[in-house]
Structures are given as structure tokens and as C-alpha cells.
């Protein structure tokens, strides 16, 4: 039986180097492109007719739009409207990368920490730039809790700074760990079904069907958590709220 970790192996389709950088095209890049193409197709095709009574694709596009719009409105307020396209794109991209990984012989880009960390780092750098752009040096007041005696500030300010710097790590590890663990478990139980045979493998087969449904739910929840935490971090930068 193949190792359950083989599904996470990065494979080069062709080698490409620019200067001293290895920018080879891999299976991870392939499935990220597929995720972008499918997500774009659903929104473009679904909203082409703009029917009064929406079809399936239009319903999916409209529900996704309203879901993220409400998320931004509830967690950031009116000031977050200009960042809605980014939050929607981030959510849809992560959702498609997560769910496409459940397709047999596919690849899950979000199961690699470098992918999730790159997205989390981009979010945190962007949030920090927005904070300084809106508040200037007053943005540093975010790290100073209000109503706290100055003696305690010597302890609390470094803690606030460290917790802020840890955000991209916690944001990326949460998504990466859930995708890695879930897909590994699916592979292991899938191997049990093959080893035990069809007749003797009904119990593992039934369990893996239920587990696949659970993984679909987790794929959505992890995209949701990533998006809503981005909204909360954005709210902190805009309103300087803890």
C-alpha cells in the first residue's frame, strides 16, 4: 500500500529557473490554476444572464456574494466595503483549493505550509500597511491596552506585539494542519477498504463516506475561518480595536 503522505509530494511538470530562483511549474501550481479557472467560470457563467429567477450557478454565485458581503459588513462595517473583493477572492480560492483536493488523483495546495503562510503573510502585511496608512504612527496605540496602569504596560505591550506577529503563523498553520490531517486520514481508511476487500471492507467504506462528508464541511469551515479572521484583523487596523 502506498504511503498516505505521497499525496502531498510536490512534482515538477517542467523545470524553470529565473536567476537563482527555482520557479518550476508543479502539480501544486496546476491545481491552484484549476481552482482559479473553475471559480471564475462559475461566477462568470452564473451571472451572465442575471435572471430574475436564478438557476443553479447563479444561485451559487449570489449566495457566495451575499455570504461574504454580510461577513464583511458585520465584522468590519461600512469601512470594509472597499476590501470586499479581496475577501471574496480569498475565501473562494481557499474553498476551491480545499474541496478540489478531495477529488481522486488531485492535489491539495493548501496542505502545504508554504502556500498557506504566503497567503497569511500577505494578509498581515496588507492589514499593517492599511493601519499605518489610515492612522500613521498612531497605529502603535493598538499595542497599548486602554485603562491599564503604566507599570503593567511594560509587560503587556511586548505581549501584544508578539501576539500580533504570531498571527500569520497561527492563521497559516490552522489551515495547513486541518487539510494535512484530514486528507491523510482519508488515505489511510481508503487503504483499509482495499486491503480488507469489498465484502469485508463495508464498515471502513461506510466510514470513509461519512469522513469524506466531514472533510467537505471542514474544507468550507477552514475557508470561512481564514476569511473571517482576515475581516477581524482588518477591523483592528481600521478601528484600532482589540
Secondary structure by P-SEA (a helix, b strand, c coil): ccccccccbbbbcbbbbcccccccccaaaaaaaaaaaaaaaaaaaaaccccccccaaaaaaaaaaaaaaaaaaaccccccccaaaaaaaaaaaaaaaaaaaaccccccccccaaaaaaaaaaaaaaaaaaaaaacccccccccccccccccccccaaaaaaaaaaaaaaaaaaaaaaaaaaaaaaaaaaaaaaaaaccccaaaaaaaaaaaaaaaaaaaaaaaaaaaaaaaaaaaaaacccc
